[in-house]
């Protein structure tokens, strides 16, 4: 029998999909993750600034990813069989695994992330077939050993790197082949579109987003900046699309509830002082937000913006040896 419980009880029960899956019970994933977390904790890059860093981030990222929605985004980005694709900021590897399936036959997918924890999880769960692999790398630094990709996908990465967004795109550009495609995918007006929010909760939420921008390098408005980012970098044939990422009404799904409560739990703990005069303090705000999100009359949405372009003609890769293909 599965005996899964979240590491933190505050964000609520695990989504139904993770409770028990017969022989493939995800209890085994938790057992593996305990070892991976202990092994990787001390290998996190010094000065890590990832806003959502916590021991359950692998689980939040897995459960919130809609495979059909991501596949549609990847198709729009131009991913097709035979391609060699870089998933930059791959997290726990699910998106890389989807890309790997899409580029068959004959294609390859490489997922890179700065987190050794997430890369070890991705290797454990997904790197069991030829043509898919995972490497630890901080894309805020040059990619000296990764090159010759037909496409690079950067999804939900720039929002966590407000100050380094342009640098990240510049670092990834030399990794593309001459006619290679980059696709930037990010949210806009992130975490701010809920109705009907009580005025006190709404004002704290706005203050919280301002604090995350100023102190934690988070960009709630990353999506609207993607076109300018590629245009200023010299990318060609830029195309933009916008879709609904969150569109939540009525009783929330387990996955949405877990995702939003985990986000609220992690970020409010970083800003306890904002809630000193809120009834009940931070815990009072969290419980009020939980009640609001569980209210079936609540409406929540977040737009996702997709922006793709072809590598600049005057971009010259630095001289380096590519790491051997898998």
C-alpha positions in Angstrom: 0.0 0.0 0.0 1.2 3.5 -0.8 1.8 5.7 2.2 2.7 9.0 0.5 2.4 12.3 2.3 3.9 15.6 1.3 7.2 16.6 3.0 5.3 19.7 4.0 1.8 19.3 5.2 0.9 23.0 4.7 0.4 22.7 1.0 -2.1 19.9 1.4 -2.5 16.3 0.1 -0.7 15.0 -2.9 -2.5 15.1 -6.2 -4.5 12.0 -6.9 -2.2 11.0 -9.7 0.6 10.5 -7.2 -1.2 8.5 -4.6 -0.8 5.0 -5.9 -0.1 3.6 -9.4 -0.1 -0.2 -8.8 3.3 -1.8 -9.4 4.7 1.6 -10.3 3.7 3.2 -7.0 5.3 6.6 -6.7 6.3 5.7 -3.1 9.4 4.4 -4.8 10.0 7.8 -6.3 10.0 9.3 -2.9 12.5 6.7 -1.7 14.8 7.5 -4.6 14.3 11.3 -4.0 15.4 11.0 -0.3 18.7 9.6 -1.5 19.0 12.1 -4.4 18.3 15.1 -2.2 20.8 14.1 0.4 23.5 13.5 -2.3 22.8 16.7 -4.3 22.1 19.2 -1.6 25.8 20.2 -1.2 26.3 20.4 -5.0 23.9 23.2 -5.6 25.7 26.2 -7.2 26.9 28.7 -4.7 24.6 31.7 -4.4 21.6 29.8 -5.9 18.7 32.3 -6.3 16.0 30.0 -7.6 12.8 31.4 -6.0 11.0 28.1 -5.7 13.9 26.0 -4.3 12.4 23.5 -1.9 12.5 19.7 -1.2 9.3 19.1 -3.1 10.0 21.2 -6.2 10.6 18.1 -8.3 7.1 17.0 -7.5 5.5 20.4 -8.1 7.1 20.7 -11.5 6.1 17.2 -12.5 2.4 17.5 -11.4 1.8 20.9 -12.9 3.1 20.0 -16.3 0.3 19.1 -18.8 1.9 16.8 -21.3 -0.6 17.6 -24.0 -0.3 21.4 -23.6 3.5 21.1 -23.6 3.5 18.9 -26.8 1.3 21.5 -28.5 3.8 24.3 -27.5 6.7 22.2 -28.8 4.9 21.5 -32.1 4.3 25.3 -32.4 8.0 25.8 -31.7 8.8 23.6 -34.7 9.9 20.4 -33.0 9.7 17.4 -35.4 11.3 14.0 -36.0 15.0 13.8 -36.6 15.9 17.0 -34.7 18.5 17.5 -32.0 16.9 19.6 -29.3 18.1 21.3 -26.2 15.7 21.7 -23.3 17.3 24.6 -21.4 16.1 24.6 -17.8 14.6 21.1 -18.0 13.8 20.7 -14.3 12.9 17.1 -13.4 13.0 16.0 -17.1 9.3 15.4 -18.1 9.5 18.1 -20.9 12.7 16.6 -22.2 11.1 13.1 -22.3 8.2 14.5 -24.3 10.6 16.2 -26.7 12.5 13.0 -27.1 9.3 11.1 -28.1 8.5 13.9 -30.6 11.9 13.8 -32.4 11.8 10.1 -33.1 12.9 8.5 -35.2 16.4 9.6 -35.3 16.3 12.6 -33.0 18.0 13.5 -29.7 17.0 15.5 -26.7 19.3 16.9 -24.1 18.0 18.4 -20.9 20.2 20.8 -18.8 19.4 22.4 -15.5 21.5 24.1 -12.8 20.0 21.8 -10.1 21.9 18.5 -9.5 18.8 17.4 -7.5 16.5 17.7 -10.5 19.1 16.3 -13.0 19.6 13.2 -10.9 15.8 12.7 -10.7 15.5 13.2 -14.4 18.3 10.6 -15.1 16.6 8.1 -12.7 13.2 8.4 -14.3 13.7 9.2 -17.9 17.2 8.5 -19.2 16.6 4.8 -19.9 16.5 4.9 -23.7 19.0 6.0 -26.4 18.8 9.6 -27.6 17.9 11.3 -24.3 20.3 12.5 -21.6 20.6 15.1 -18.9 23.5 17.3 -17.8 24.0 19.8 -14.9 24.7 23.2 -16.3 23.9 26.8 -15.3 22.6 28.5 -18.4 23.5 31.9 -16.9 27.0 30.8 -17.9 28.3 30.1 -21.4 27.5 26.7 -22.9 31.0 25.7 -23.8 30.4 22.0 -24.5 26.9 21.9 -25.9 26.3 22.9 -29.5 24.9 22.0 -32.9 21.2 22.0 -31.9 18.4 22.3 -34.4 16.2 23.9 -31.7 16.4 25.2 -28.1 13.4 25.4 -25.9 13.5 27.7 -22.9 10.2 27.3 -20.9 9.4 29.0 -17.6 13.0 29.9 -17.1 13.3 33.6 -17.8 10.6 34.4 -15.2 13.1 33.2 -12.5 16.0 35.2 -14.0 14.9 38.8 -14.3 18.4 40.2 -14.3 19.9 37.5 -16.5 17.3 37.0 -19.2 19.2 38.7 -22.1 22.4 36.9 -21.0 20.7 33.5 -21.0 19.5 34.1 -24.6 23.0 35.2 -25.6 24.5 32.2 -24.0 22.1 29.8 -25.8 22.5 31.4 -29.3 25.9 29.9 -30.2 24.5 26.4 -29.3 22.2 26.6 -32.4 23.0 25.5 -35.9 23.0 28.2 -38.6 19.2 28.0 -39.2 18.4 26.8 -35.7 15.3 27.8 -33.8 15.0 29.2 -30.3 11.6 29.1 -28.6 11.0 31.2 -25.4 7.9 30.3 -23.4 6.9 32.2 -20.3 4.0 33.5 -18.3 2.8 37.1 -18.1 1.0 38.9 -15.2 2.1 35.8 -13.3 0.1 34.9 -10.1 -1.9 38.2 -10.2 -5.1 37.3 -12.1 -7.8 36.1 -9.6 -11.4 37.1 -9.0 -12.9 38.0 -6.7 -10.0 38.6 -4.3 -10.7 40.3 -1.0 -9.1 43.8 -1.1 -6.7 43.0 1.8 -5.5 39.8 0.1 -5.1 41.5 -3.3 -3.0 44.3 -1.9 -0.7 41.8 -0.1 -0.4 39.8 -3.3 0.7 42.9 -5.3 3.2 43.8 -2.6 4.5 40.3 -2.6 5.1 40.3 -6.4 6.9 43.7 -6.1 9.2 42.2 -3.4 9.9 39.1 -5.5 11.0 41.4 -8.3 13.2 43.5 -6.1 14.8 40.9 -3.9 14.4 37.5 -5.5 15.0 38.1 -9.2 11.5 37.0 -10.2 9.7 38.6 -13.2 5.9 38.4 -13.1 5.9 40.1 -16.5 8.4 37.9 -18.4 6.0 36.9 -21.2 5.6 40.4 -22.6 9.3 40.8 -22.9 10.1 37.8 -25.0 9.6 39.4 -28.4 11.9 42.3 -27.6 14.5 39.9 -26.1 14.7 38.0 -29.4 14.4 41.1 -31.6 17.2 42.9 -29.8 19.4 39.8 -30.0 19.0 39.8 -33.8 16.8 36.8 -34.3 15.0 36.4 -37.6 11.5 35.6 -38.6 10.2 36.0 -35.1 6.7 34.7 -34.4 4.6 35.2 -31.3 1.5 33.3 -29.9 -0.5 33.7 -26.7 -2.6 31.1 -24.9 -4.2 30.4 -21.6 -1.8 28.5 -19.2 -4.0 28.6 -16.1 -7.7 28.7 -16.7 -9.3 27.6 -13.4 -12.9 27.9 -12.5 -15.2 25.7 -10.4 -13.8 23.2 -7.9 -10.0 23.1 -8.4 -8.2 20.0 -9.7 -5.9 18.3 -7.2 -2.9 19.2 -9.4 -3.9 22.9 -9.5 -4.5 23.0 -5.8 -1.2 21.4 -5.0 0.7 23.7 -7.4 -0.8 27.0 -6.1 -0.7 26.1 -2.4 2.9 25.0 -2.7 3.8 28.3 -4.5 2.0 30.3 -1.8 3.7 28.3 1.0 7.2 28.8 -0.4 7.1 32.4 -1.4 5.2 33.7 1.7 7.8 32.1 3.9 10.4 34.4 2.2 8.3 37.5 3.0 6.9 37.0 6.5 7.3 40.7 7.3 4.7 41.6 4.6 2.0 39.9 6.7 2.7 41.4 10.1 -0.5 43.4 10.1 -2.6 40.8 8.2 -5.1 39.0 10.4 -3.3 35.9 11.6 0.0 37.0 10.0 1.5 34.8 7.3 -0.4 31.8 8.4 -3.6 33.7 8.3 -2.9 34.9 4.8 -2.0 31.4 3.7 -5.2 29.9 5.1 -7.3 32.7 3.6 -5.7 32.0 0.2 -6.4 28.3 0.6 -10.1 29.0 1.3 -10.2 31.4 -1.7 -8.7 28.9 -4.1 -11.0 26.1 -2.9 -14.1 28.4 -3.5 -15.8 27.1 -6.7 -16.9 30.7 -7.5 -13.2 31.7 -7.9 -11.8 32.5 -11.4 -8.0 32.3 -12.0 -6.1 32.7 -15.3 -2.6 33.3 -16.5 -1.6 33.9 -20.1 1.4 32.1 -21.5 3.3 33.8 -24.4 5.4 31.8 -26.9 8.0 33.5 -29.0 10.3 31.8 -31.5 12.9 33.0 -33.9 15.7 31.8 -36.2 19.3 32.3 -35.1 20.9 35.6 -36.0 22.9 35.5 -39.3 25.9 37.3 -37.7 26.0 34.9 -34.6 29.3 33.1 -34.5 29.8 30.2 -32.2 32.9 30.3 -30.1 35.5 27.7 -30.9 34.8 24.6 -28.7 34.4 20.9 -28.8 30.8 19.6 -28.5 30.2 17.0 -25.9 29.7 13.6 -27.6 26.1 13.0 -28.8 24.3 10.3 -26.9 
